Amino acid sequence: MTDLSRLFDPRSIVFIGASDRAGSIGQRALANLIEHSAFTGSLYLVNPKRDNLYERRCFASVSDLPEVPDLAIICTPAQSVLQALRESAAIGVRFAIVFTAGFGEVNEEGKAIEAAMKRLVHSSGMRIYGPNTPGLTNVTKRIGFAFSPAFRTDLRAGPVGLVTQGGALGRTLMQSMDRGLGIGIWCSGGNEVDLEISDFIQFMAQEPTIKVIAAVVEGVRDGGRFIEAALTANLHDKPLALLKIGKTTSGMAAAQSHTAAMSGEAAVNSAVFRQLKIIEVNDLDEMTDVVSLFVQSDPKGDEQIAIYSLSGGAAALAADMTELHGLRLAAFSDTTYRVLRDVLPAFASINNPLDISGNVLSTPEILYPSLTAVVTDPNVGVTIFPIPLDYGSFIETVCEVIVRVRNETGATIVPVWMSDRTGGGYGKLVASGLVPVRSLRNAALAVDRWRGFGRARKDHDPRWRPIARTPLAANVVSRSVSEFEGKQLLAEHGIPILRSRLCTDPSQIAATIEAIGATVVAKIVSADITHKSDIGAVRLDIRTVEEARDAYETITTAVRRCRPDAEIQGVLFEQMAPAGGIEAFVGVHRDPVFGHLMTFGLGGIFVELFKDVSRRLLPLTPSSAASLIRETRCFSLLSGLRGRPASDLDALERLLLAVSDFVERQGESLMTLEINPIWVGPAGAGAFALDAVITFER
Amino acid sequence: MTDLSRLFDPRSIVFIGASDRAGSIGQRALANLIEHSAFTGSLYLVNPKRDNLYERRCFASVSDLPEVPDLAIICTPAQSVLQALRESAAIGVRFAIVFTAGFGEVNEEGKAIEAAMKRLVHSSGMRIYGPNTPGLTNVTKRIGFAFSPAFRTDLRAGPVGLVTQGGALGRTLMQSMDRGLGIGIWCSGGNEVDLEISDFIQFMAQEPTIKVIAAVVEGVRDGGRFIEAALTANLHDKPLALLKIGKTTSGMAAAQSHTAAMSGEAAVNSAVFRQLKIIEVNDLDEMTDVVSLFVQSDPKGDEQIAIYSLSGGAAALAADMTELHGLRLAAFSDTTYRVLRDVLPAFASINNPLDISGNVLSTPEILYPSLTAVVTDPNVGVTIFPIPLDYGSFIETVCEVIVRVRNETGATIVPVWMSDRTGGGYGKLVASGLVPVRSLRNAALAVDRWRGFGRARKDHDPRWRPIARTPLAANVVSRSVSEFEGKQLLAEHGIPILRSRLCTDPSQIAATIEAIGATVVAKIVSADITHKSDIGAVRLDIRTVEEARDAYETITTAVRRCRPDAEIQGVLFEQMAPAGGIEAFVGVHRDPVFGHLMTFGLGGIFVELFKDVSRRLLPLTPSSAASLIRETRCFSLLSGLRGRPASDLDALERLLLAVSDFVERQGESLMTLEINPIWVGPAGAGAFALDAVITFER
């Protein structure tokens, strides 16, 4: 991928469409750059109608410039943008930002121009950011390529990299600077004819000033690039928090980038995000909560919680929220108990959650030693500090102590400002960069997500890459293979199936039954027939050669009568699954964006009523196969619920891994695969594919 | 129940423990009453050490007063509080508020004094509010019986009645006045020796100035009173929103009122709240969101949603949140389409969610007609208006239009202020009393809860009362009856069981088998043996008299060998349940707070893995029996999933109603009942209790 450093921090810029017409995009963007940015490189203005602007010389054309700038900023009317891009590319400009709107988002003509822009990118190597972009803000360097007057108000730098599609929600997050969040870079690539969200994530993953990435995403065109960007973030151990816009039917319909993908079921996207260690959030305020925790510190994943509170009610509510989000309260160490016993009034009950009680109003000096003891307790990973109400100068004192203890100890403290009145205490937290969370449930949720990343980061496998890396074309035609062929194919690739033989003539039956040596089931084999049972093309419980002959005759007659058109390959005789197993299933489909995705679950009811499945992008690894099985809620049925025998989990894992290998060998041509049921026997008895439907790209 | 009007709005008050010592509770409470309240009745000060205070005469004792005041406010030291209460009661004072702390919350001596206070209440009829209370605030009348200096800052009156236990979280909600919420009355009864949360809810339910009640509750001592209060709120059609503090083990341990009840599983409490049409919320900010919607308007329950947005991203996110919370977007009427087509720019796509696009910045005049058209659309019940960012005077204009349209149309509008920057626009919403919600997910959640109340209010049955109305004593001893007796008891009360006979002697077997006339199962009958299968005391599939004799012999021998101590009543021969049914179960337990609660669900796995049960306080009504069955997620198994035959739902409903009747006839002595399994046959085949365990208070 192209190194984008010079897009974010160019040495020289040409501004094409520079203007001093008040309110025009050219004028506003130029004002931000000249008056409100700290840009110190060369800036060339291009406007053929003017000699000077802002006391700077105007060039008539890009080709007149004395040097080749790193970046071209383009604000000209839509009809001349392509020309400006071509001229810039011609002289060797590396990056172009196009503010101008009125392209693919309005009509077919605009789409055609965007296609020409894409061709220019491929032919010239110049990278395009936009068109129709609100711009790019490098707060760290205080450089704004942006026409919004809000640029100059949102300049609190920090280690957050923000990536959005569209402008408004990005600005919402920029305004969380007013809650204490510092943001280093904000990108929003508009129509994304070239550079897109994945490129910005990729850049930020490698950019040393960025510690955590926040992305608000409607869709991505190229799932492979997105996955690569997420893996790069993993490689650099940088958390990537993501809000997916368009999770639902109506949300998707309303999302602006209709052409964008990630349009699958929300549950599929979420499973992929989880696998890629992306921290999925559900709203913008949650994004701020989560990201600010990562700014504060790195999670290990096993952090236990302390609650330090001024009120019993708030302590109890915080404990509720903590437990409801699956977090654990720490047991205080003896040292902490001793300090608290010394410092707190005798009647205080010293426990976690700690309520130092309203008496502190008259003895604020107890705050510092007691809070220090709690946050530095070796059992405590995070301290949640609920502040239920604004209480003037007393709460200012409290907040000063929080900031001081945080700065002195480096401990992770989550102040929770619960009141709608934001007074001086709130201001002190904000000023310190300790972003106060606005409710206890939000705090617990954020801590849970933060901790989850700590756990997830541990099993990073830098070599893992998905099987299919190119987007799936929209018009793919697929063909399916028969159950018999499908199972043979699976068996050839090491997936256990039950003993079976295809009989194309009744004379083969006796030998077949002897070879299988067990009770069998008979089924028609025909690529034309999918619902075999419905037309009497399946017979169970066949124990003798006579029964088998009778089954052969009955089935073929029934099929010829019901489906005279069907081409019959023969009758399959197959060992019946032994009693006492549990039925599971595995499906693989090629997601248009993310590639091959495996879905695992137990019998139909659990899937239908409780949507109890787990998912992984392929290929599986041994550890992901094990966790795929274990993260369904039904797992306890396999592990031996209420004294039942445990199932053969090793065999099931091997089967899933073999399916993954099989898909990998088939490559991008494999469209879908379903093994339903998988018979999973008791420990040692194995796991077998009983039925299989496989489709390939034709 | 006592009419509490004169507690909230007394004509005359005696203030016992009046003081001018700066910072003392007596001084601060008196200052609030004299300087910051609009109290116009008579105020008598009692302080035996002073002649005058604040230029008012001081009385030495309550008995010196020229009239009997409605209310005594008591701030004396703890050791003289009881005396002050007794003197007040002696002259006929009707209500006493005790600010003083240091009683039951600190030690046994304090508990003893509280017991004496309770006795005084019973003997005199004077009602006590407190002790250890932060006070009572009647914002509507601007009267504060409170010592907090915050009293004077939180005086935005409105139709919300607030009831809390403890002070801090109540003050948090009082400060939501800064988000535009008006609160008429706030009660917090401290140690609640007499008046408790239920009394305040009961009062507010009948108080005309209160439209909606918000309660933050750690526990209630008397579930019957609480239920009665909730039913009174239902009767007056007033929504009661409740936050339960102490939902979890750690939350419960931290809650202050350890003696209070409602200590059962959170899921049980939540089921009871739902049945009582209480709107349960999970955090304080959610309380403000939900309550402010009720202040704005009354829900019908079928409201559909419009989203009116200035940004495509916000529109899509709002649509996501709406759909994820089960809300439906309205289809705009033709009239609305016509207006929007006229008003909006030609390129705008006119749909719900509506994105009027950033162009409105230059044409703010389109806001008023387009918003008016949307909110008055006959298909639209609620309009969610996301405001993604503060954008200076433009957003002020937007907010002015929102307020104007709301005032002119009376339509329900939920403005969502998504940014952490709260500028002038936010202020305009707050000033108008349109409480801006702070995130889209919070808005969707609040609308969902509000609508849910609209649906729930429809099936109000004013006659329904629970079976057990007195709290369960802590030391109840229970006795269980044998399965055989239990089932006989059920059969006598109309609950279908399968044909069975008890044989106490082998000579009865032949006649028994003939009488049953079906395949039978044999089981030992003994009150001493609960796990019959484990010791070989059950035999299935008995078809002949010989098999039955053999079973009798084998079972009695096995029991005598394994459990020589057990008293054997005989062997029960019972018809085996036919194949093809579905197993359900029903349990009843007497919750210590709420009385008899029924739990219904399907087979073990669904309960164990998915906690898929539904619950109702008894007695059931025909409609609650039907919904009890239907609200489990497994219901589709009974209604005929994937072509299976539907179960006999009528029979199942009759069975549950008969169980409810049975419990009602047993009354408070019934402790637990479990029928597991219930065999539910296909339609017409009935439903039968196959096993039963019943325990009574001994």
Contacts between the chains, C-beta under 8 A, distances in Angstrom:
chain1	res1	chain2	res2	distance
A	106	B	347	6.2
A	150	B	389	7.6
A	150	B	391	7.0
A	164	B	313	7.7
A	165	B	313	7.5
A	166	B	311	7.1
A	166	B	312	6.0
A	166	B	313	4.3
A	167	B	311	7.7
A	167	B	358	7.8
A	168	B	310	7.1
A	168	B	311	3.4
A	168	B	312	7.8
A	168	B	313	5.5
A	168	B	314	5.8
A	168	B	358	7.6
A	168	B	388	4.4
A	168	B	389	6.2
A	169	B	311	7.0
A	169	B	313	4.2
A	169	B	314	6.4
A	169	B	317	7.0
A	169	B	388	5.9
A	171	B	388	6.9
A	171	B	389	4.5
A	171	B	419	7.9
A	172	B	388	4.6
A	172	B	389	5.1
A	172	B	418	5.1
A	172	B	419	5.2
A	175	B	389	5.6
A	175	B	390	6.3
A	175	B	419	4.3
A	175	B	420	5.5
A	175	B	421	4.2
A	176	B	419	7.7
A	176	B	420	4.6
A	177	B	420	7.7
A	178	B	419	7.7
A	178	B	420	4.5
A	178	B	421	4.4
A	178	B	422	8.0
A	179	B	420	4.0
A	216	B	313	7.1
A	218	B	313	7.3
A	218	B	316	6.9
A	243	B	317	7.9
A	245	B	313	5.9
A	245	B	316	4.9
A	245	B	317	5.3
A	245	B	320	6.8
A	246	B	316	5.4
A	246	B	320	6.7
A	247	B	320	4.7
A	247	B	324	6.8
A	248	B	319	6.6
A	248	B	320	4.9
A	248	B	323	3.8
A	248	B	324	6.1
A	249	B	323	6.7
A	250	B	319	4.1
A	250	B	320	7.5
A	250	B	322	7.0
A	250	B	323	5.2
A	250	B	329	5.5
A	250	B	353	7.0
A	251	B	316	4.9
A	251	B	317	6.9
A	251	B	319	4.2
A	251	B	320	3.4
A	251	B	323	6.5
A	252	B	316	7.6
A	253	B	319	7.4
A	253	B	351	7.6
A	254	B	307	8.0
A	254	B	312	6.9
A	254	B	315	4.9
A	254	B	316	4.0
A	254	B	319	4.8
A	254	B	351	7.4
A	254	B	353	4.8
A	254	B	355	7.0
A	255	B	312	7.3
A	255	B	313	7.8
A	255	B	316	4.3
A	256	B	312	4.2
A	256	B	313	7.0
A	256	B	316	7.3
A	282	B	441	6.0
A	283	B	317	7.4
A	283	B	321	7.4
A	283	B	439	5.0
A	283	B	440	5.9
A	283	B	441	4.6
A	284	B	317	7.8
A	284	B	418	5.8
A	284	B	439	6.9
A	284	B	440	7.9
A	285	B	418	7.4
A	285	B	420	7.9
A	285	B	438	6.6
A	285	B	439	4.5
A	286	B	439	7.7
A	286	B	441	7.8
A	288	B	420	7.0
A	310	B	168	7.1
A	311	B	166	7.0
A	311	B	167	7.7
A	311	B	168	3.4
A	311	B	169	7.0
A	312	B	166	6.0
A	312	B	168	7.8
A	312	B	254	6.9
A	312	B	255	7.3
A	312	B	256	4.2
A	313	B	164	7.7
A	313	B	165	7.5
A	313	B	166	4.4
A	313	B	168	5.5
A	313	B	169	4.2
A	313	B	216	7.2
A	313	B	218	7.3
A	313	B	245	5.8
A	313	B	255	7.8
A	313	B	256	7.0
A	314	B	168	5.9
A	314	B	169	6.4
A	315	B	254	4.9
A	316	B	218	6.9
A	316	B	245	4.9
A	316	B	246	5.4
A	316	B	251	4.9
A	316	B	252	7.6
A	316	B	254	4.0
A	316	B	255	4.3
A	316	B	256	7.4
A	317	B	169	7.0
A	317	B	243	7.9
A	317	B	245	5.3
A	317	B	251	6.9
A	317	B	283	7.4
A	317	B	284	7.7
A	319	B	248	6.6
A	319	B	250	4.1
A	319	B	251	4.3
A	319	B	253	7.4
A	319	B	254	4.8
A	320	B	245	6.8
A	320	B	246	6.7
A	320	B	247	4.7
A	320	B	248	4.9
A	320	B	250	7.5
A	320	B	251	3.4
A	321	B	283	7.4
A	322	B	250	6.9
A	323	B	248	3.8
A	323	B	249	6.7
A	323	B	250	5.2
A	323	B	251	6.5
A	324	B	247	6.8
A	324	B	248	6.1
A	329	B	250	5.5
A	347	B	106	6.2
A	351	B	253	7.6
A	351	B	254	7.4
A	353	B	250	7.0
A	353	B	254	4.8
A	355	B	254	7.1
A	358	B	167	7.8
A	358	B	168	7.6
A	388	B	168	4.4
A	388	B	169	5.9
A	388	B	171	6.9
A	388	B	172	4.6
A	389	B	150	7.6
A	389	B	168	6.2
A	389	B	171	4.5
A	389	B	172	5.1
A	389	B	175	5.6
A	390	B	175	6.3
A	391	B	150	7.0
A	418	B	172	5.1
A	418	B	284	5.8
A	418	B	285	7.4
A	419	B	171	7.9
A	419	B	172	5.2
A	419	B	175	4.3
A	419	B	176	7.7
A	419	B	178	7.7
A	420	B	175	5.5
A	420	B	176	4.6
A	420	B	177	7.7
A	420	B	178	4.5
A	420	B	179	4.0
A	420	B	285	7.9
A	420	B	288	7.0
A	421	B	175	4.2
A	421	B	178	4.4
A	422	B	422	7.9
A	438	B	285	6.6
A	438	B	438	6.6
A	439	B	283	4.9
A	439	B	284	6.8
A	439	B	285	4.5
A	439	B	286	7.6
A	440	B	283	5.9
A	440	B	284	7.9
A	441	B	282	5.9
A	441	B	283	4.5
A	441	B	286	7.8
A	604	B	642	7.4
A	605	B	637	7.0
A	605	B	641	7.3
A	608	B	636	7.8
A	608	B	641	7.0
A	608	B	642	7.7
A	609	B	633	5.5
A	609	B	634	6.2
A	609	B	636	6.5
A	609	B	637	7.6
A	609	B	641	8.0
A	610	B	610	5.6
A	610	B	633	6.8
A	633	B	609	5.4
A	633	B	610	6.7
A	634	B	609	6.2
A	636	B	608	7.7
A	636	B	609	6.5
A	637	B	605	7.0
A	637	B	609	7.7
A	641	B	605	7.3
A	641	B	608	7.0
A	642	B	604	7.4
A	642	B	608	7.7
